[in-house]
C-alpha cells in the first residue's frame, strides 16, 4: 500500500529576488560588432576614390590634360554636351590613357576579389591567389609563347597561352590535392608551393634558351606592366572579370558559414567540397585573366582583403565586393605612380606593388604570430 510522504517546504535561499522576465517582450538583438553603416560608408568612399583616381590618371602624365577637359571630352563622347579636345589630346586620352586606366581597374578588381575568395576558402588571412600556382602557371604559358616564338593567335597568342596555362595549373594542383573524394587544404597549399617552384624552373629554362630580344620582353612582362594596354586587351579581360565578380558575391553567406569550420558548415547545409571547387575555379578565372594581360602583379590579393577585414570585420557580404573595389583602387594608384614617379622612365608595376607589399606582409606575419603565441 502506497504511503504519502510530506515534505517540509524549504525557505528560499538568501539573496536578491529573482527578476521575472516579460515573455511577451521581443527578444533582445545581439549587438553588432560592425554597424552596417560602416560598410555603406566604406563602399561610398571607395567608389568616390575610384572616380577621382580615374579622372586624375586619365589627365596626368607626360602630356597633361586638365581634369575639366577630361570630363568635357567624356561628355562629348556620351552625347551629353561638352567639347572635343585637340587631335593629339583626344588621341592620348582615348587611345592611350583610358585603356590603361580601365585595364588597371579590371585587373585590380580581379586580384582583390580573388584574394578575398582565397582567404575565405582557406580560412587564412595570409592566403593570396598565387599560393596555389595560378600566377606562376599563367607566367609559364606567356613566357613559353614568347621564347618559342608562337604566333598562332596573332597578337592574342601570349594572352591565350597565359590564360590556358593558368587554368591547367589550377586543375592539376586541385587534382593532386584530392584524397578520398575530399580536398585537403594543407596538401593544396603545399602542392601549390611545389608547382610555383617548378614553374619558376621552367621560366628560367625558357629564359636560358631565349635570345636577347625575347629575354627583354620576358623580363618586362614577368615584372608586371600595363604599358601595352589597348582596348582589345580590355575587351579580352572584361568578360572574365565581369563573370567572376558577378558570381563571387553569391557565395558570401556560404563563406561566412565556412568560417565557422568545415564540420559546422556541413551541419548547416553547406557542401564544402563543391563550394571549394566552384570558388577555386572563380579564382583561377579572375587571376589567369589578370596575369594574361598585365603580367605577374603580387600582393594586391593579400593586402586589400586583409585591410578591409581589419576595418569592417570578416563578413563576406561586404568583403568580397569591397575587395574588388579596393583592388581596383590600389592598382590604379600604383599604375599612376609607376608611370609618373621616374618620368620619363616607367617603373614595373609588379616591382612597385611588391616593394610596398613585402613589408606589409612581414608585419602581418609578425602580428599573426604574436596573437597566436607562436606557430604550431
N, C-alpha and C positions, 0 to 999 in steps of 0.2 A: 504494500500500500504506500503510495507516494506521500511524502510529508512535505509540508510547506515550510520553506525557510524564510526567515525575516532578516533583512539586513538593515543595519543602522545607517542612516544617511550620514555621509562624511561632510564636514564643513568645507567650503571652498578654500583653495589654497590662498595664502596671503599674496597681496599684490594688487595692481590696478585692475579694475573691472574690464572684462573683455569688450572690445569695440564691436558692435553689431554692424554688419555690412548691409547696405541697402541693395538688395538683389535686383531691384527694378532699375538701378542706375546703370548706364552703359559702362563696359569695362574700359579702364584707362589704357591709352595707347602707349606703347613703349617709346621712349624718347629717341628721336633720330640722331645718329651721330653726325650726319652732314645734312643740313636742310636742303630741300630740293632747289631752293632759290640759288644756292651756290652753284649748282650745275648750270642753271639758266644764265647766271652772270658770267660763268666761265665760257659758255658757248657763245654768248653775245660778244664777249671780249675777244675771243679767238676769231670770230667772223669779222669784227671790225678791224683787228690787226691784219688779217689776211687781205682785206680790201685795201688797206693803207699800204702794205708792203707790195701789193701788186702794182699800184699806181707808181710808187717810188721806183721799183725795179724796172718798170716799163719806161720811165723817163730818164733815169740816171745812168750814166755810162760815159764812154769816150765821146759820144755825140749826145749832148744833153738836150732833153725835150722837157719844157716846163709842164708841171702837172696839169695846169689848166688846158694846155694844148692836147695833152693825152686824153683828157676827158672829152674835149671838143671833138677830137677825131673819132673817138668811140661813139659819141652821139651821132656823128655824121654817118658812120657805118651802119648804125642801127636805125637810121631814118628818123632820129629824134631832134633834128636841128644840127647845131654845131657847124664845124667847118673842117675842110681837108687841110692837112699840113702841106708843106712844100714837097717836091718829089723825093728828095733824099730823106727827109724826116718821116714821110709816110712809109717808105720802104724799110727804114731802120726799125720803126715801131712795129709794123705788122709782119715783116718777114724775118726779123732778127730777134727783137726783144720779146714780143708777146709769145711766140712759140717756145722760147726758152723759159719764160715765167710760167706758162701753163704746164709745161713738162715738169718743171720743178714742183709745182703744186701736186700734180698727179703722182709723181714718184715719191714725194714726201708722204702723201696721204696713204699710198700703198704700204710703205715701210712702217709708218706709225701704226696703222691698223693691224698689219701682220705681227708686229711686236706685241700688241695688246693680246691678240689671239694666242700667240705662243706662250706668253706668261700665264694666261688663263688655262691653257691645256696642260702645261707642266706644273702649274701651281707654284711657280718660282719667279720672283720679280727680276732675277738675273738672266732670264732666257731672252733670246732675240732671234730673228729669222735665220741668221747664218749658222745657228748652232746645230742644225741638222743637215747642213751641207748644201742648202739650196743655192746660196750666193756663189759658193765655190764651184758647184756643178755648172751653173749658168756661165761662170767665168771660163771654165774649161771649154764649153761649146763655142763661146765667142773667140777665145784665143786660138782654138783649133781651126776655125774657119779663116782666121787671118793668116796663120802660119802655113796652112795648106793651100792658100790661095783659092778657096772655094768661092764660087760666084753663081751658083745655080738659081738663086733667087734675086740676082742683081743687087741693088742697094739694100735689100732686106735680108741678105744672107746672114750677116752677123746677128741680127735681131732674132731671126728664126732659129738659128743654131743655139744661141744662148737660152732662148725660151724652152726649146725641146730638151736640151741637156739639163736644165733645172728641174723639169717635170720628171725626167728619167731618174735623176739623182734622188729626189724625194720618194719616188716609188721604190727604188732599190733600198734606201735606208729604212723605209717603213716595213718592207717585206722582211728584211734581215732582223728587224727588232721584234717580230711577232713570235710568240711561243704559246702553244696550246690554245690558239684562237684568240689570244689577247696580246695587246701591245704593252711591253714593259717600258716604262718611262726612262728608267736608268739605262737600259740597253739601247733605247732610241738615241739618247744623248751621247752615249759612248760610241755608238755606230756613226753618228754624225761627226764626232771628233775624228774618227778614223778616216771617214770619207773626205773631210776637209784636208787632212794631211795628204791623202792620196791625190786629191785634186791639185794641191799645191805642187806635188811632184810632177804631175802631168803638165802643168803650166810651165814649170821650169824646163821640162824636156822640150816642149814646143819652142820656148824662147831660145834654147840652145841651138836648135836647127834652123831658126828663122834668120833672115838677112837683116841688115841694118834698118831698112825702111819698115819692115814688119815689126822689128823689136821696138822701134819708136812708137808705132801705132798700138802695139800690145801694151806697152808700159803706160801710155797715156790713158788707154781705155781701162786698164786694171786699176788705176788710181781714182777713177770716177770723175766724170765731167759731163756737163750739159752744153758744151760749146758747139756740138754738132746738131743742136736741136732744130727740127724743122716741123712743119705742120703734118707731113706724112708720119713722122715718128710720134707726134702727139696722137694722131688717129690710130696708130698701131697699139699704143698702150691704153688708150681710152676705154675700149670695150672691157678689157681685163680688169682695169681699176674700178669702173662703174659696177660691173657684175660682182666683184668681190666686196666692195663697200656696201652694196645693197643687201647682200646675203648675210654678211657678218653680224650686223646688229640683231638679226632674227634669233641668234643663239646666245644672246646676252643672259637671259634668265637661266638657261642650262649651264652656262659658265659660272653663274653665281651659285648654283646648286653643286657643281663640281668642286667649287672652292671649299665646301664642307667636308670633302673626302669622297673617294670612289664609292665606298660602301653606302654611306648615307644618300649619295646621289642616285645609286641604283634603287634603293628603297623608295625614293621619291619619284621613280619612273623614268630616270634618265638612262638611255642606252649609251653608256660611257664609251664603249668601243666604237660605235657608229659615230658618236659625236667627235671623237678624236680623228677618225678618218676624214670626215667632212671638213673639219677645221684645218687639218694639215693640208688638205688639197686647196683650200682657200688661201692659206699662207703661201703655198707653192705658186699659185696663180698670181698673187699680188707681187711676191718677191721676184720671181723669174721674169715677169714683165718689166719690173722696175730695173733690174740688173741688165736686161737685154738692151735697154735704150740709154742707160746712164752709167753703166759700169758698176763696180763694187763700191757702195757707199755704206759705211758701217756706223753703228752706234745710234742711228736715228730710232730704230725699232726698240732699242733698250732705254734710251733716255726719256723719250716723250711719255710712254705709258707710265713709267715709274714716277715721273714728276707729277703727272695728273693724279695718280693714285695717292701721292703724299698730300695733295691739296684737297681732293674731293672724296677720298676713300676708295675702296676696292670694287664698288658696284659697277658691273659691266654695261649697264644700260647707258651710262654716260661715258664710261672709259673707252669703249670700242669706237663710237663715232668721234668722241673727243680726241682720241689718239690720232685719228685720220686728220682732223683739223690741225692739231698740234704738229704733226709730222710735216704737213704741207707748209705751215708757217716757218718751222725750223729750217727746212731745206730751201725755202725761198730766201730767207735771210742769209743762210750760208752761201747760196749761189751768188747773191748780190755782193757779199764780202769777197768771195773768191775772184770775181772779175773786176773789183774796184780797189782792193787793198794794195795790190802790187802793180797798179796800172803803169804802163800798157800791157805788162805781162799778166797772165792769169794763173792763179793757184789751182791745183787739182782739188776738186770738191771733196773727194773721199779723204784726201790728206787733211783737209780743214776740219771735217767732222770728226775724224779720228784724233786730231790734235786736241780738240776740246772734249771729246767723249771719253778718252782714256783716263784722264784724271778723275772725271766724274765716276767712271766705273770702279776705279781704285777706291774712291771714297765710299761708294756703295758697298763694295766688298767688306771694307773695314767696319762700316756701320752695321751691316747684317751680322758679321762675325761677333761684334761686341754685344749686340742684342741677344744673340743665341748663346752667348757664353762659350764660344769656340765652335769649331766644326766637328761634326760627329764622325 
